Amino acid sequence: METQILQFLNTTYPVQLSSMEAVTNEMYRCHSDKGTFFARITNYKTYEEQLAEVNWTTYLFNRGVRVSEVVPTIQDSLVSTLLLNEEEKSVVLFQAAAGIHLPRAKWDKTIFRTLGQQIGRMHQVSKEYQHSEAAQPIPHWYDNDEYDFLKSIPAEERAIRDIAKDVLKQVRRLPKDEANYGIIHGDLWLNNTLVDSDSALTMIDWQDCERHYYVYDLAVPIYSALEFSFAGGQNLIDYKRAITKAITDGYKEEHPLSAEMSRQLPLFMRLKELFEYNLMHMYWNFEELSEEQVRILNLYRSKIEYMHT
């Protein structure tokens, strides 16, 4: 299969790749004498949605926002189509971005301020673009099945379902205008950012881009840092306070953030937590759960129920 993919890439794109290896079942690292590339081969989103995504990130790239550069085909298309194992999949080729995934202990307030600046610039640059015809296939968050919590969370989990209904109700009734709502990345966390030796930060993996409240792009990295990046050495509450101030301060250098939307950060962190819990119910095989999966489910149940009591 990798031979087939390599041949397709070399005949479809203006590159000569010598080798490749799978990073995930949808992403391949490709090597050439001109550098490293990443090929994404997936039908996770429709062709139209993927085209809208890469049209947007190309727009951002051309305006100086640090995102992965998309390599067009010989025919100047940003998305191509490959028949793989009798299944049609969309292909996007990226030039590898500079930098590394920072170790957990390096996710401090300095990095969060830089990330806030990048997010703010991304939101600001996208203001006009989001009304373009090319952006129209990018969906609103509430049209995404992964936010349909009541569809996947079992009926017997009544307390959590009630909490989910309440959180969704609170988010939906927030005022929505061009100052606080638009196209966002949707999944900015440790693994979706790269930092180079000069501390410049590049945002990657835009498959979950959507139209949402801008503050959600701030809530996700804060939530994720508390879940995955806190390395000890200080009080967790102090760490949360420090990174929240840093990311919002950085953000406000590039894009306004009202006091009202700042106050909604805890609400959007609860939305993110329910989102993660819902993903478990959508994609895990509950007939063959591992001990680790059971532990994680119970931890999430406890946190969700406790935080809402």
VEXDO-30924 format. One record per residue (C-alpha): y, z, x; residue number from 1. Coordinates in Angstrom, 1 decimal. Example, Ala and Ser with C-alpha at 12.3 -4.5 7.8 and 13.67 -1.06 7.14 Angstrom:
BEGIN
<north:-4.5, up:7.8, east:12.3, seq:1>
<north:-1.1, up:7.1, east:13.7, seq:2>
***
This chain:
BEGIN
<north:0.0, up:0.0, east:0.0, seq:1>
<north:2.4, up:0.8, east:2.8, seq:2>
<north:1.8, up:-2.6, east:4.4, seq:3>
<north:2.7, up:-4.2, east:1.0, seq:4>
<north:5.9, up:-2.1, east:0.8, seq:5>
<north:6.9, up:-2.9, east:4.4, seq:6>
<north:6.4, up:-6.6, east:3.8, seq:7>
<north:8.4, up:-6.5, east:0.6, seq:8>
<north:11.3, up:-4.6, east:2.3, seq:9>
<north:11.4, up:-7.0, east:5.2, seq:10>
<north:11.5, up:-10.1, east:3.0, seq:11>
<north:13.9, up:-8.6, east:0.4, seq:12>
<north:16.5, up:-6.9, east:2.6, seq:13>
<north:18.4, up:-7.9, east:5.7, seq:14>
<north:16.4, up:-5.6, east:7.9, seq:15>
<north:13.4, up:-5.8, east:10.2, seq:16>
<north:11.4, up:-2.6, east:9.8, seq:17>
<north:8.7, up:-1.9, east:12.2, seq:18>
<north:7.0, up:1.1, east:10.6, seq:19>
<north:7.3, up:3.6, east:7.7, seq:20>
<north:5.8, up:6.8, east:6.5, seq:21>
<north:5.8, up:8.6, east:3.1, seq:22>
<north:8.2, up:11.5, east:2.7, seq:23>
<north:7.2, up:12.0, east:-1.0, seq:24>
<north:5.3, up:9.9, east:-3.4, seq:25>
<north:8.6, up:8.1, east:-4.2, seq:26>
<north:10.5, up:8.2, east:-0.8, seq:27>
<north:9.6, up:6.4, east:2.4, seq:28>
<north:11.2, up:6.8, east:5.9, seq:29>
<north:11.5, up:3.4, east:7.5, seq:30>
<north:12.1, up:2.7, east:11.2, seq:31>
<north:13.8, up:-0.3, east:12.9, seq:32>
<north:15.7, up:-1.0, east:16.1, seq:33>
<north:18.9, up:-0.6, east:14.1, seq:34>
<north:18.1, up:2.9, east:12.9, seq:35>
<north:16.4, up:4.8, east:10.2, seq:36>
<north:16.3, up:3.8, east:6.5, seq:37>
<north:14.9, up:5.4, east:3.4, seq:38>
<north:13.3, up:3.4, east:0.6, seq:39>
<north:13.1, up:5.0, east:-2.8, seq:40>
<north:10.4, up:3.4, east:-5.0, seq:41>
<north:10.3, up:4.9, east:-8.5, seq:42>
<north:10.4, up:4.5, east:-12.2, seq:43>
<north:11.7, up:8.0, east:-12.7, seq:44>
<north:14.8, up:6.5, east:-14.3, seq:45>
<north:15.1, up:3.0, east:-15.9, seq:46>
<north:16.3, up:0.1, east:-13.8, seq:47>
<north:19.7, up:0.2, east:-15.7, seq:48>
<north:20.1, up:3.9, east:-15.0, seq:49>
<north:19.3, up:3.5, east:-11.3, seq:50>
<north:21.7, up:0.5, east:-11.0, seq:51>
<north:24.4, up:2.6, east:-12.6, seq:52>
<north:23.7, up:5.4, east:-10.1, seq:53>
<north:23.9, up:3.3, east:-7.0, seq:54>
<north:26.9, up:1.4, east:-8.3, seq:55>
<north:28.7, up:4.7, east:-8.6, seq:56>
<north:27.6, up:6.0, east:-5.2, seq:57>
<north:28.6, up:2.8, east:-3.6, seq:58>
<north:32.0, up:3.2, east:-5.2, seq:59>
<north:32.2, up:6.7, east:-3.8, seq:60>
<north:31.1, up:5.5, east:-0.4, seq:61>
<north:33.8, up:2.8, east:-0.3, seq:62>
<north:36.4, up:5.4, east:-1.1, seq:63>
<north:35.5, up:7.8, east:1.7, seq:64>
<north:33.2, up:10.3, east:-0.1, seq:65>
<north:30.4, up:11.2, east:2.1, seq:66>
<north:27.3, up:9.8, east:0.4, seq:67>
<north:24.3, up:7.8, east:1.5, seq:68>
<north:25.1, up:4.1, east:2.0, seq:69>
<north:23.0, up:1.8, east:-0.2, seq:70>
<north:21.8, up:-1.4, east:1.5, seq:71>
<north:22.0, up:-4.5, east:-0.7, seq:72>
<north:19.3, up:-7.1, east:-0.8, seq:73>
<north:19.6, up:-10.5, east:0.7, seq:74>
<north:20.7, up:-11.6, east:-2.8, seq:75>
<north:23.3, up:-8.9, east:-2.8, seq:76>
<north:21.6, up:-6.6, east:-5.4, seq:77>
<north:21.6, up:-2.9, east:-5.0, seq:78>
<north:18.3, up:-2.4, east:-6.9, seq:79>
<north:15.2, up:-4.6, east:-6.5, seq:80>
<north:11.9, up:-4.7, east:-8.3, seq:81>
<north:8.5, up:-4.4, east:-6.8, seq:82>
<north:5.1, up:-4.7, east:-8.6, seq:83>
<north:3.0, up:-1.9, east:-7.1, seq:84>
<north:-0.5, up:-1.1, east:-8.3, seq:85>
<north:0.2, up:-3.3, east:-11.4, seq:86>
<north:3.2, up:-1.2, east:-12.2, seq:87>
<north:6.8, up:-2.4, east:-12.0, seq:88>
<north:9.0, up:-0.1, east:-9.9, seq:89>
<north:12.7, up:-0.1, east:-8.9, seq:90>
<north:13.5, up:-0.1, east:-5.2, seq:91>
<north:16.7, up:1.2, east:-3.5, seq:92>
<north:17.1, up:1.1, east:0.3, seq:93>
<north:19.4, up:3.6, east:1.9, seq:94>
<north:20.9, up:3.8, east:5.4, seq:95>
<north:19.9, up:7.2, east:6.7, seq:96>
<north:22.8, up:9.7, east:6.6, seq:97>
<north:23.8, up:11.7, east:9.7, seq:98>
<north:22.8, up:15.3, east:9.9, seq:99>
<north:20.1, up:17.8, east:9.1, seq:100>
<north:19.1, up:20.1, east:6.3, seq:101>
<north:20.7, up:23.4, east:7.4, seq:102>
<north:18.4, up:26.4, east:7.9, seq:103>
<north:18.8, up:28.9, east:5.1, seq:104>
<north:20.6, up:31.4, east:7.2, seq:105>
<north:23.4, up:28.9, east:7.9, seq:106>
<north:24.4, up:28.5, east:4.2, seq:107>
<north:27.4, up:30.7, east:4.5, seq:108>
<north:30.9, up:30.7, east:3.0, seq:109>
<north:32.1, up:28.1, east:5.6, seq:110>
<north:29.6, up:25.5, east:4.5, seq:111>
<north:30.2, up:26.4, east:0.8, seq:112>
<north:33.9, up:25.7, east:1.2, seq:113>
<north:33.1, up:22.3, east:2.8, seq:114>
<north:30.7, up:21.6, east:-0.1, seq:115>
<north:33.3, up:22.5, east:-2.6, seq:116>
<north:35.8, up:20.1, east:-1.0, seq:117>
<north:33.2, up:17.3, east:-1.2, seq:118>
<north:32.4, up:18.0, east:-4.8, seq:119>
<north:36.0, up:18.1, east:-5.7, seq:120>
<north:36.8, up:14.9, east:-4.0, seq:121>
<north:33.8, up:13.2, east:-5.7, seq:122>
<north:34.9, up:14.3, east:-9.1, seq:123>
<north:38.5, up:13.2, east:-8.4, seq:124>
<north:37.6, up:9.8, east:-7.1, seq:125>
<north:35.3, up:9.2, east:-10.1, seq:126>
<north:38.0, up:9.8, east:-12.8, seq:127>
<north:38.8, up:6.2, east:-13.3, seq:128>
<north:35.4, up:4.8, east:-12.5, seq:129>
<north:33.7, up:6.7, east:-15.2, seq:130>
<north:35.3, up:4.5, east:-17.8, seq:131>
<north:34.1, up:1.3, east:-16.2, seq:132>
<north:31.3, up:-0.8, east:-17.8, seq:133>
<north:29.1, up:-0.2, east:-14.7, seq:134>
<north:29.1, up:3.5, east:-15.4, seq:135>
<north:28.1, up:3.4, east:-19.0, seq:136>
<north:24.3, up:3.8, east:-18.5, seq:137>
<north:24.9, up:7.2, east:-16.8, seq:138>
<north:23.8, up:9.6, east:-19.6, seq:139>
<north:25.4, up:12.7, east:-21.0, seq:140>
<north:23.5, up:15.9, east:-20.1, seq:141>
<north:22.5, up:16.6, east:-23.7, seq:142>
<north:20.7, up:13.3, east:-24.0, seq:143>
<north:18.4, up:14.3, east:-21.1, seq:144>
<north:14.9, up:15.6, east:-22.2, seq:145>
<north:15.0, up:18.2, east:-19.5, seq:146>
<north:17.7, up:20.1, east:-21.4, seq:147>
<north:15.7, up:19.9, east:-24.6, seq:148>
<north:14.5, up:23.5, east:-24.0, seq:149>
<north:13.0, up:24.1, east:-27.5, seq:150>
<north:10.7, up:21.0, east:-27.2, seq:151>
<north:8.8, up:22.4, east:-24.2, seq:152>
<north:9.2, up:26.2, east:-24.2, seq:153>
<north:6.3, up:27.5, east:-26.3, seq:154>
<north:7.0, up:28.9, east:-29.8, seq:155>
<north:5.5, up:32.2, east:-29.0, seq:156>
<north:8.2, up:32.8, east:-26.3, seq:157>
<north:10.6, up:33.7, east:-29.1, seq:158>
<north:13.0, up:35.8, east:-27.0, seq:159>
<north:13.5, up:33.1, east:-24.4, seq:160>
<north:13.8, up:30.4, east:-27.1, seq:161>
<north:16.5, up:32.5, east:-28.8, seq:162>
<north:18.3, up:32.9, east:-25.5, seq:163>
<north:18.0, up:29.1, east:-24.8, seq:164>
<north:19.5, up:28.3, east:-28.2, seq:165>
<north:22.4, up:30.7, east:-27.6, seq:166>
<north:23.2, up:29.3, east:-24.1, seq:167>
<north:23.1, up:25.7, east:-25.4, seq:168>
<north:25.3, up:26.6, east:-28.3, seq:169>
<north:27.8, up:28.2, east:-26.0, seq:170>
<north:27.9, up:25.2, east:-23.7, seq:171>
<north:28.2, up:22.7, east:-26.5, seq:172>
<north:31.2, up:24.4, east:-28.1, seq:173>
<north:33.2, up:24.4, east:-24.9, seq:174>
<north:36.3, up:22.1, east:-25.0, seq:175>
<north:35.6, up:18.8, east:-23.3, seq:176>
<north:38.3, up:16.6, east:-21.7, seq:177>
<north:38.9, up:14.5, east:-18.6, seq:178>
<north:40.0, up:17.6, east:-16.7, seq:179>
<north:36.7, up:19.4, east:-17.0, seq:180>
<north:34.0, up:16.8, east:-18.0, seq:181>
<north:32.8, up:13.6, east:-16.3, seq:182>
<north:30.2, up:12.2, east:-13.9, seq:183>
<north:28.5, up:14.8, east:-11.7, seq:184>
<north:25.7, up:14.8, east:-9.1, seq:185>
<north:23.8, up:17.4, east:-11.1, seq:186>
<north:21.4, up:18.7, east:-8.4, seq:187>
<north:23.4, up:19.8, east:-5.3, seq:188>
<north:21.4, up:22.3, east:-3.4, seq:189>
<north:19.9, up:23.0, east:0.1, seq:190>
<north:17.7, up:19.9, east:0.2, seq:191>
<north:20.3, up:17.5, east:-1.2, seq:192>
<north:22.9, up:18.0, east:1.5, seq:193>
<north:22.9, up:17.0, east:5.2, seq:194>
<north:25.2, up:18.6, east:7.8, seq:195>
<north:26.0, up:17.0, east:11.1, seq:196>
<north:27.0, up:18.5, east:14.5, seq:197>
<north:30.7, up:18.4, east:13.5, seq:198>
<north:29.9, up:20.3, east:10.2, seq:199>
<north:30.6, up:17.2, east:8.1, seq:200>
<north:28.5, up:17.3, east:5.0, seq:201>
<north:26.8, up:14.4, east:3.2, seq:202>
<north:25.5, up:14.6, east:-0.4, seq:203>
<north:22.2, up:12.8, east:-1.0, seq:204>
<north:19.7, up:12.2, east:-3.8, seq:205>
<north:21.7, up:11.2, east:-6.8, seq:206>
<north:18.9, up:10.5, east:-9.3, seq:207>
<north:19.9, up:13.3, east:-11.6, seq:208>
<north:23.5, up:12.2, east:-11.9, seq:209>
<north:24.8, up:12.6, east:-15.5, seq:210>
<north:28.0, up:13.2, east:-17.5, seq:211>
<north:28.5, up:17.0, east:-17.7, seq:212>
<north:31.0, up:19.7, east:-17.3, seq:213>
<north:32.3, up:19.5, east:-13.7, seq:214>
<north:31.7, up:23.2, east:-13.2, seq:215>
<north:28.0, up:22.6, east:-13.4, seq:216>
<north:28.2, up:20.9, east:-10.0, seq:217>
<north:29.5, up:24.3, east:-8.6, seq:218>
<north:27.0, up:26.5, east:-10.5, seq:219>
<north:23.9, up:24.6, east:-9.2, seq:220>
<north:24.5, up:25.3, east:-5.5, seq:221>
<north:25.5, up:28.9, east:-6.1, seq:222>
<north:22.4, up:29.5, east:-8.2, seq:223>
<north:20.2, up:27.7, east:-5.7, seq:224>
<north:21.6, up:29.6, east:-2.7, seq:225>
<north:20.8, up:32.9, east:-4.5, seq:226>
<north:17.3, up:31.6, east:-5.2, seq:227>
<north:16.4, up:29.9, east:-1.9, seq:228>
<north:19.0, up:30.4, east:0.8, seq:229>
<north:19.9, up:34.1, east:0.9, seq:230>
<north:18.5, up:35.3, east:4.2, seq:231>
<north:19.4, up:39.0, east:4.0, seq:232>
<north:21.7, up:40.8, east:6.4, seq:233>
<north:24.1, up:41.7, east:3.7, seq:234>
<north:24.3, up:42.7, east:0.0, seq:235>
<north:23.2, up:39.9, east:-2.3, seq:236>
<north:26.2, up:40.7, east:-4.7, seq:237>
<north:28.6, up:40.4, east:-1.8, seq:238>
<north:27.0, up:37.1, east:-0.7, seq:239>
<north:27.3, up:35.7, east:-4.2, seq:240>
<north:30.9, up:36.8, east:-4.4, seq:241>
<north:31.7, up:35.2, east:-1.0, seq:242>
<north:30.0, up:31.8, east:-1.6, seq:243>
<north:31.5, up:31.6, east:-5.1, seq:244>
<north:35.0, up:32.1, east:-3.8, seq:245>
<north:34.4, up:29.7, east:-0.9, seq:246>
<north:33.1, up:26.8, east:-3.1, seq:247>
<north:35.7, up:27.2, east:-5.7, seq:248>
<north:38.5, up:27.5, east:-3.1, seq:249>
<north:37.3, up:24.3, east:-1.4, seq:250>
<north:36.9, up:22.5, east:-4.8, seq:251>
<north:40.5, up:23.3, east:-5.8, seq:252>
<north:41.8, up:21.6, east:-2.7, seq:253>
<north:40.6, up:18.3, east:-4.1, seq:254>
<north:40.3, up:18.8, east:-7.9, seq:255>
<north:41.8, up:21.3, east:-10.4, seq:256>
<north:39.6, up:24.1, east:-11.7, seq:257>
<north:41.1, up:26.0, east:-14.6, seq:258>
<north:40.7, up:29.8, east:-14.9, seq:259>
<north:38.8, up:29.3, east:-18.2, seq:260>
<north:36.2, up:27.0, east:-16.6, seq:261>
<north:35.9, up:29.4, east:-13.6, seq:262>
<north:35.0, up:32.1, east:-16.1, seq:263>
<north:32.2, up:29.9, east:-17.4, seq:264>
<north:30.3, up:29.8, east:-14.1, seq:265>
<north:27.9, up:32.6, east:-15.1, seq:266>
<north:27.1, up:30.6, east:-18.3, seq:267>
<north:26.3, up:27.4, east:-16.4, seq:268>
<north:24.2, up:29.4, east:-13.9, seq:269>
<north:22.2, up:30.6, east:-17.0, seq:270>
<north:21.9, up:27.0, east:-18.1, seq:271>
<north:20.5, up:26.1, east:-14.7, seq:272>
<north:18.0, up:28.9, east:-14.8, seq:273>
<north:16.7, up:27.8, east:-18.2, seq:274>
<north:16.7, up:24.2, east:-17.0, seq:275>
<north:14.4, up:25.2, east:-14.1, seq:276>
<north:12.2, up:27.2, east:-16.4, seq:277>
<north:11.9, up:24.3, east:-18.8, seq:278>
<north:10.9, up:22.0, east:-16.0, seq:279>
<north:7.9, up:24.2, east:-15.3, seq:280>
<north:6.8, up:23.8, east:-18.9, seq:281>
<north:7.4, up:20.1, east:-18.8, seq:282>
<north:5.5, up:19.2, east:-15.6, seq:283>
<north:3.1, up:22.0, east:-14.7, seq:284>
<north:-0.5, up:21.9, east:-15.9, seq:285>
<north:-0.8, up:25.2, east:-17.8, seq:286>
<north:-4.6, up:24.9, east:-17.9, seq:287>
<north:-4.8, up:25.0, east:-14.1, seq:288>
<north:-2.0, up:27.3, east:-13.0, seq:289>
<north:-2.2, up:28.7, east:-9.5, seq:290>
<north:-1.5, up:32.3, east:-8.8, seq:291>
<north:1.8, up:31.4, east:-7.3, seq:292>
<north:2.8, up:29.4, east:-10.4, seq:293>
<north:1.9, up:32.3, east:-12.6, seq:294>
<north:4.0, up:34.6, east:-10.4, seq:295>
<north:7.0, up:32.3, east:-10.6, seq:296>
<north:6.7, up:31.9, east:-14.4, seq:297>
<north:6.6, up:35.7, east:-14.9, seq:298>
<north:9.5, up:36.1, east:-12.5, seq:299>
<north:11.6, up:33.6, east:-14.5, seq:300>
<north:10.6, up:35.2, east:-17.8, seq:301>
<north:11.6, up:38.6, east:-16.6, seq:302>
<north:15.0, up:37.4, east:-15.2, seq:303>
<north:15.9, up:35.4, east:-18.2, seq:304>
<north:15.1, up:38.1, east:-20.7, seq:305>
<north:16.6, up:40.9, east:-18.5, seq:306>
<north:19.9, up:39.0, east:-17.9, seq:307>
<north:20.4, up:38.5, east:-21.6, seq:308>
<north:19.7, up:42.0, east:-22.8, seq:309>
***
